[in-house]
Amino acid sequence: MKGSIFLVEDDDSLGFVTQDSLQVEGYHVSWFKNGKEAWDAFNDQVFDLCLLDVMLPSMDGFELAQRIREVNEFVPIIFLTARVQEEDRLSGFEIGGDDYISKPFSMQELLYRVAVFMRRTSITKKEEVQEAIGTYQYDSSNLKLVHEQETINLTQMEGQLLAMLMEKTDELVRREDILVRIWGENDYFKGRSLDVFISRLRKYLRHDESLSIKNHHGVGFTLTKSA
C-alpha cells in the first residue's frame, strides 16, 4: 500500500468514485459519510492524509479539521469544497488545512494532489536534520520548531515554507516560487493562503526578536536575522 487515507465525504457517488480511484492507485482508504462518525473513528487508525468535505452532516469539515489538529499536527489535510467564498477558504487554512480542491474537480487532479503530499510525507520521514535559526532549532524530521520557551509542532506545509525561507536567509524568496514549489500552482487564492501561513510563522518566531520575515509587497518574502 502507498499509504492510508482518511476520506470524509457525504455524497455517495463522489465518495464511491473517490475511494475506488484511490484504491486503484494503491492507497488504503477509510471512507466516512458524516463528521461525527469520522471523528469517532479517527483515533483508531494511523492515517497519512485526510481528505475532508467541508459541508458535512453532524459535524462540518472545518470543525473536524480543528479537532484533528488538536491531536495530530502533522497529517496533511486537504479540503474538498464547493464553497467559493474567499473567507471560507482562508478559514480552512487558519484552522490548519494544507490545501483545498474546489468542487467539481477532476479525479486526475485529486490523484495528483494526493501523490504530491504522499511524496512529501515520505521524504520528510526519511530526513533527520536539525538546523539552527536564531535561538531556535528546526527539526525537519519531526516538523518541530524548538525554543527554550516552547516547542511548536508545525504542519507539513508550515515546515516546508519555513525550510524554503531558511534556505535563502537574508535573500528574497519570490511569491510565485513559493506557490509553485509548495502548492503546485501560482493561484490567487493560494496566494492569500500563503499570507496566512507567513503570519503563523511570524507568530512562531516571536521569541527571538532578531528574526523577522519581511514582506516585499506583491513580490515575496525575506527571512532576516539582525546582528
Residue pairs with C-beta under 8 A, 6 or more apart in sequence:
1 26
1 27
1 28
2 25
2 26
2 27
2 118
3 27
3 28
3 48
3 49
3 118
3 121
4 27
4 28
4 29
4 30
4 45
4 46
4 47
4 48
4 49
5 22
5 27
5 28
5 29
5 30
5 47
5 48
5 49
5 50
5 51
5 114
6 30
6 32
6 38
6 42
6 45
6 47
6 49
6 50
6 51
6 52
6 75
7 15
7 18
7 19
7 22
7 29
7 30
7 31
7 32
7 51
8 31
8 32
8 33
8 34
8 35
8 38
8 50
8 51
8 52
8 53
8 56
8 61
8 64
9 15
9 18
9 31
9 33
9 51
9 53
9 80
10 33
10 34
10 53
10 55
10 56
10 57
11 53
12 33
14 103
15 31
15 33
17 107
18 29
18 31
18 51
18 107
18 110
19 29
19 31
21 107
21 110
21 111
22 29
22 111
22 114
23 29
25 111
25 114
25 115
27 114
27 118
30 41
30 45
30 47
32 38
32 41
33 57
34 56
34 57
34 58
34 59
35 56
35 57
35 58
35 59
35 60
35 61
35 63
35 64
36 58
36 59
37 58
38 56
38 59
38 64
39 59
39 64
39 67
39 68
42 67
42 68
42 71
43 71
47 75
48 75
48 76
48 118
48 121
49 75
49 76
49 78
49 114
49 117
49 118
49 121
50 65
50 68
50 75
50 76
50 77
50 78
51 78
51 80
51 110
51 114
52 61
52 64
52 65
52 77
52 78
52 79
52 80
52 97
53 61
53 79
53 80
53 81
54 60
54 61
54 62
54 79
54 80
54 81
54 82
54 83
54 88
54 92
55 61
55 81
55 82
55 83
56 64
61 79
61 80
61 81
61 92
62 91
62 92
62 95
65 77
65 79
65 92
65 95
65 96
65 97
66 95
66 96
68 75
68 77
68 96
69 77
69 95
69 96
69 155
73 96
73 143
73 153
73 154
73 155
74 143
74 153
74 155
74 156
76 98
76 99
76 117
76 120
76 121
76 155
76 156
76 157
77 96
77 97
77 98
77 99
77 155
78 97
78 98
78 99
78 100
78 101
78 113
78 114
78 117
79 92
79 97
79 99
79 100
79 101
80 100
80 101
80 103
80 105
81 88
81 89
81 92
81 100
81 101
81 102
81 103
82 102
82 103
82 104
83 89
84 102
86 189
86 192
89 100
89 189
89 192
89 193
90 192
90 193
90 196
92 100
93 193
93 196
93 197
94 196
96 155
98 117
98 155
98 156
98 157
99 113
99 117
99 157
99 183
101 109
101 110
101 113
112 184
113 184
116 184
117 156
120 156
120 160
121 156
124 140
124 141
124 143
124 156
124 159
125 141
127 140
127 141
128 141
129 139
129 140
129 141
130 137
130 138
130 139
130 140
130 141
131 137
131 138
131 140
131 166
132 138
133 162
133 166
133 169
133 205
133 211
133 223
133 225
134 205
134 208
134 210
134 211
134 225
135 147
135 148
135 207
135 208
136 145
136 146
136 147
136 205
136 207
136 208
136 211
137 145
137 146
137 147
138 144
138 145
138 146
138 159
138 162
138 163
138 166
139 145
139 146
140 159
140 163
143 153
143 154
143 155
143 156
143 158
143 159
144 151
144 152
144 153
144 154
145 151
145 152
145 154
145 162
145 204
145 205
146 152
147 207
147 208
149 207
150 207
152 204
154 162
154 204
157 182
157 197
158 197
158 200
158 201
158 204
160 181
160 182
161 178
161 182
161 194
161 197
161 198
161 201
162 201
164 173
164 178
164 181
164 182
165 173
165 201
165 213
165 221
165 222
165 223
166 223
168 223
169 223
169 224
169 225
170 222
170 223
170 224
170 225
171 222
172 216
172 219
172 220
172 221
172 222
173 220
173 221
173 222
173 223
174 219
174 220
175 186
175 191
175 194
175 218
175 219
175 220
175 221
176 186
177 220
178 194
178 220
178 221
179 185
179 186
179 187
179 190
179 191
179 194
180 186
183 190
183 193
183 194
198 213
198 215
198 221
201 213
202 212
202 213
205 211
205 212
205 213
210 225
210 226
210 227
211 223
211 224
211 225
212 223
212 224
212 226
213 221
213 222
213 223
213 224
214 221
214 222
214 224
215 221
216 222
